[in-house]
């Protein structure tokens, strides 16, 4: 026998109250410990089942209030979940990586080739605009600013952008 505030809730009324309490508890658990969503889905299903069962027992006006309350509860929980998922929220703090892999800390996705700027060599193949350059016996993939440079033409590295080595023709 279930008794809340002096009211005896047995049978269908007790089941309705248990479904609402269980639904709210499961949705709160899903918000606190996000996982695959099983607790949240079961919580929402429990709330919907409680509303469906309440429709058989209560009047239309009370049913509308119950539905409005459940919808407000779900909207409030979704709002709180959104607030905790955005930048700085609890969920985002759990899921987002805060470590940075900057060049200053020794991390780099490409070799440091800034020292190549100004190096002179020869176009080892036709550059239209990409091709191969020979710099003191070292062959490298290079690119021009769009101009055609024939094989054997003297070239100079003007800038390096990651793996992209930009060259220009040397006019002698």
PyMOL commands that set and color helices and strands:
alter all, ss='L'
color gray80, all
select helices_A, chain A and resi 12-32+38-57+60-85+90-95+103-105+114-116
alter helices_A, ss='H'
color red, helices_A
select strands_A, chain A and resi 2-4+7-9+120-123+130-135+138-143+154-161+164-169
alter strands_A, ss='S'
color yellow, strands_A
deselect
rebuild
show_as cartoon
